[in-house]
């Protein structure tokens, strides 16, 4: 019987995605508007960098609200981290960024999505372009890459170059600022470029404008090097970046996008 | 006359903004589709029934509405997939896809 099963082929997927009860084990402030929630999720099956989860909140009267949030932690980490930005007129994010405490529990299902994912492997250069909280799934990729490099051979290490172009409104709104500086200082094959679109410190020497074609041409590898590109952020940013990349000659099938909607709160 | 033209232009611009506001990627449908399919369908390739272009479901354009999603082809704007959740059922309309190719999971390491 087991022989017959074996000849049928490999299964299509493991199992359906179930709602699980997740417990908050840590809360880390990132910017005045964003914080990271670290969850312990019993039975968590593991995830890939770039995937998201659905979070479901139920009020006492039974009313439910559900939102999607990208996973910020690397697959190598045992706990699941989500970084949530507060939206003033949001229904869910003010609760997650303001009221949720260590020890609180909520319902979560995932990991979800097999398209906007990246697996660390030597090969094409990796270009990450993010705006605002669009950095979150890209950070999972940066962390996954760092974890993979820690155990890789020297040759493999040089075969995985990565660049991150990250647009934030101001210096105070750069999520993961210290960690990104630390990772790029310690890794010559990781380059991080920031652009501050509204307010920048006087001594700021980086970009001071929205991401445009000229900036992408400066930061990205030339199209013949066939970088694998991931773009995540508010819909208008993602669409203008993706069009500019294609105009520059990048293969559209190598540009993967994840739109957060204009507000950053997804459906 | 001018006023009316301006008003209609403003309305058109407003409608465009609303469409922009709700436009996401096919991968945003992954949670809802996981209630129907066991494998992840956003990593599958769908062939558009309108123009014949084949691409990953995650790379299609998704328009989110209160109760569900409409997923359109970026090449021809035709509707490829519609999914809606009501209190009793999850509805799926796949008449806009002539076929869907689901990748086989990698063998366990």
Boltz contact constraints between the chains, C-beta under 6 A:
constraints:
  - contact:
      token1: [A, 10]
      token2: [B, 104]
      max_distance: 6.0
  - contact:
      token1: [A, 10]
      token2: [B, 105]
      max_distance: 6.0
  - contact:
      token1: [A, 10]
      token2: [B, 107]
      max_distance: 6.0
  - contact:
      token1: [A, 12]
      token2: [B, 39]
      max_distance: 6.0
  - contact:
      token1: [A, 12]
      token2: [B, 102]
      max_distance: 6.0
  - contact:
      token1: [A, 13]
      token2: [B, 38]
      max_distance: 6.0
  - contact:
      token1: [A, 13]
      token2: [B, 39]
      max_distance: 6.0
  - contact:
      token1: [A, 13]
      token2: [B, 105]
      max_distance: 6.0
  - contact:
      token1: [A, 16]
      token2: [B, 38]
      max_distance: 6.0
  - contact:
      token1: [A, 17]
      token2: [B, 34]
      max_distance: 6.0
  - contact:
      token1: [A, 54]
      token2: [B, 31]
      max_distance: 6.0
  - contact:
      token1: [A, 112]
      token2: [B, 30]
      max_distance: 6.0
  - contact:
      token1: [A, 112]
      token2: [B, 31]
      max_distance: 6.0
  - contact:
      token1: [A, 113]
      token2: [B, 27]
      max_distance: 6.0
  - contact:
      token1: [A, 113]
      token2: [B, 30]
      max_distance: 6.0
  - contact:
      token1: [A, 113]
      token2: [B, 42]
      max_distance: 6.0
  - contact:
      token1: [A, 114]
      token2: [B, 40]
      max_distance: 6.0
  - contact:
      token1: [A, 114]
      token2: [B, 42]
      max_distance: 6.0
  - contact:
      token1: [A, 114]
      token2: [B, 43]
      max_distance: 6.0
  - contact:
      token1: [A, 115]
      token2: [B, 27]
      max_distance: 6.0
  - contact:
      token1: [A, 115]
      token2: [B, 42]
      max_distance: 6.0
  - contact:
      token1: [A, 115]
      token2: [B, 43]
      max_distance: 6.0
  - contact:
      token1: [A, 115]
      token2: [B, 56]
      max_distance: 6.0
  - contact:
      token1: [A, 115]
      token2: [B, 58]
      max_distance: 6.0
  - contact:
      token1: [A, 116]
      token2: [B, 27]
      max_distance: 6.0
  - contact:
      token1: [A, 235]
      token2: [B, 20]
      max_distance: 6.0
  - contact:
      token1: [A, 235]
      token2: [B, 23]
      max_distance: 6.0
  - contact:
      token1: [A, 257]
      token2: [B, 25]
      max_distance: 6.0
  - contact:
      token1: [A, 258]
      token2: [B, 25]
      max_distance: 6.0
  - contact:
      token1: [A, 259]
      token2: [B, 24]
      max_distance: 6.0
  - contact:
      token1: [A, 259]
      token2: [B, 25]
      max_distance: 6.0
  - contact:
      token1: [A, 262]
      token2: [B, 21]
      max_distance: 6.0
  - contact:
      token1: [A, 266]
      token2: [B, 28]
      max_distance: 6.0
  - contact:
      token1: [A, 267]
      token2: [B, 28]
      max_distance: 6.0
  - contact:
      token1: [A, 267]
      token2: [B, 64]
      max_distance: 6.0
